[in-house]
Amino acid sequence: MLKAALFFALAALVFGVLGFGGLAGFAWGAAKFLFWVAVIIAVIFAVLGFTIYKKVS
């Protein structure tokens, strides 16, 4: 997921340099969305790893 966010961020940079403002905005929005989804999933897994995992094993 972070690789996709990095890809969209780089694509936004390229589109912005080339003058494609609409595509750059879309790519930047997608990059921000994917980054925050990855952060939220990582936090959820960290919380589950510190709580539920110890009870199961």
Backbone bond lengths (Angstrom), bond angles and torsions (degrees), N, CA, C in turn:
res aa  C-N    CA-C-N  psi(-1)  N-CA   C-N-CA  omega(-1)  CA-C   N-CA-C  phi
1 M - - - 1.438 - - 1.534 110.28 -
2 L 1.315 115.81 -39.14 1.461 118.37 177.96 1.529 111.06 -69.11
3 K 1.321 117.23 -31.43 1.461 119.31 176.28 1.526 110.26 -64.37
4 A 1.315 116.84 -40.88 1.466 119.95 178.08 1.521 110.83 -65.88
5 A 1.325 117.43 -38.87 1.459 120.64 177.90 1.527 110.32 -63.72
6 L 1.323 116.96 -41.82 1.461 120.46 177.85 1.528 110.74 -64.97
7 F 1.320 116.73 -40.43 1.462 120.56 177.65 1.527 110.98 -60.13
8 F 1.328 116.91 -46.91 1.462 120.00 -179.69 1.530 111.46 -66.82
9 A 1.318 118.17 -34.78 1.467 120.42 177.55 1.527 110.46 -65.69
10 L 1.325 116.66 -43.30 1.459 119.63 177.66 1.531 111.21 -66.85
11 A 1.322 116.47 -38.08 1.462 119.74 177.03 1.529 110.41 -63.75
12 A 1.320 117.43 -38.96 1.464 120.61 177.75 1.521 110.62 -63.56
13 L 1.317 116.58 -39.46 1.459 120.42 177.99 1.528 110.85 -62.75
14 V 1.314 116.13 -45.85 1.464 120.58 -179.80 1.527 110.28 -65.03
15 F 1.317 117.52 -45.99 1.458 120.67 179.29 1.528 111.48 -61.99
16 G 1.323 116.35 -38.21 1.456 119.85 178.82 1.517 112.06 -65.24
17 V 1.324 116.40 -41.29 1.470 120.46 178.75 1.521 110.79 -66.13
18 L 1.326 116.07 -37.53 1.466 119.88 -178.84 1.530 112.65 -79.58
19 G 1.326 117.93 -8.34 1.452 120.47 176.53 1.515 115.84 95.00
20 F 1.303 117.72 10.85 1.460 121.42 177.44 1.521 109.20 -91.77
21 G 1.320 116.46 81.11 1.461 121.09 -173.48 1.519 113.60 -64.94
22 G 1.319 117.39 -39.54 1.463 120.37 -179.72 1.512 112.48 -65.06
23 L 1.320 115.29 -46.10 1.467 119.16 178.63 1.514 111.24 -67.19
24 A 1.327 116.82 -36.23 1.467 119.96 178.59 1.522 110.29 -64.42
25 G 1.312 117.00 -41.57 1.464 120.40 178.15 1.514 112.33 -63.96
26 F 1.327 115.99 -42.39 1.464 119.96 177.75 1.526 111.25 -63.11
27 A 1.331 116.31 -46.00 1.464 120.13 -178.83 1.523 110.67 -64.32
28 W 1.333 117.94 -39.11 1.457 120.95 179.80 1.530 110.02 -67.52
29 G 1.319 117.32 -40.06 1.463 120.50 177.16 1.520 111.74 -63.61
30 A 1.321 116.54 -41.32 1.467 120.55 177.53 1.527 110.73 -64.87
31 A 1.327 117.06 -39.15 1.466 120.47 179.27 1.524 110.71 -64.61
32 K 1.320 117.36 -44.10 1.467 120.19 178.76 1.516 111.11 -64.21
33 F 1.320 117.57 -42.00 1.456 121.34 179.26 1.524 111.23 -61.87
34 L 1.329 117.06 -48.77 1.463 120.49 -178.78 1.523 111.60 -65.16
35 F 1.343 117.25 -36.18 1.456 119.87 178.06 1.521 110.72 -62.74
36 W 1.325 118.01 -47.20 1.459 120.41 -177.94 1.518 112.21 -69.78
37 V 1.322 117.43 -32.32 1.471 119.59 174.61 1.527 109.74 -63.98
38 A 1.326 116.99 -42.20 1.466 120.57 178.50 1.522 111.06 -64.11
39 V 1.320 117.62 -40.15 1.468 120.98 178.23 1.523 110.62 -64.34
40 I 1.317 117.62 -44.37 1.467 121.23 -179.56 1.527 110.46 -63.64
41 I 1.331 117.33 -42.89 1.462 120.07 178.86 1.524 110.54 -64.17
42 A 1.329 117.51 -40.42 1.468 120.58 178.47 1.520 111.46 -63.24
43 V 1.320 117.47 -40.08 1.468 120.79 178.56 1.526 110.44 -66.37
44 I 1.316 117.00 -42.50 1.466 120.34 179.18 1.533 110.06 -61.22
45 F 1.334 117.01 -45.98 1.459 119.65 179.65 1.523 111.84 -65.57
46 A 1.331 117.33 -35.18 1.467 119.80 178.02 1.523 110.65 -65.92
47 V 1.316 117.14 -43.57 1.466 120.55 178.83 1.521 110.22 -64.46
48 L 1.323 116.83 -44.42 1.465 119.60 178.50 1.524 110.75 -64.11
49 G 1.319 117.20 -37.73 1.457 120.44 -179.35 1.519 112.11 -65.85
50 F 1.327 117.52 -33.95 1.456 120.61 -179.50 1.523 113.33 -84.75
51 T 1.328 117.61 -15.57 1.468 119.62 -176.35 1.521 112.08 -111.88
52 I 1.309 117.51 -67.78 1.457 121.30 -171.13 1.522 111.76 -72.21
53 Y 1.329 117.62 -38.38 1.451 120.61 -175.71 1.521 111.92 -59.23
54 K 1.289 117.55 -38.23 1.477 120.36 -179.59 1.523 111.78 -68.66
55 K 1.321 117.16 -28.16 1.452 120.66 178.98 1.523 111.21 -77.80
56 V 1.338 117.53 -30.58 1.450 121.14 -176.94 1.519 111.33 -77.60
57 S 1.316 117.33 -42.50 1.470 119.00 -174.43 1.512 112.94 -90.28
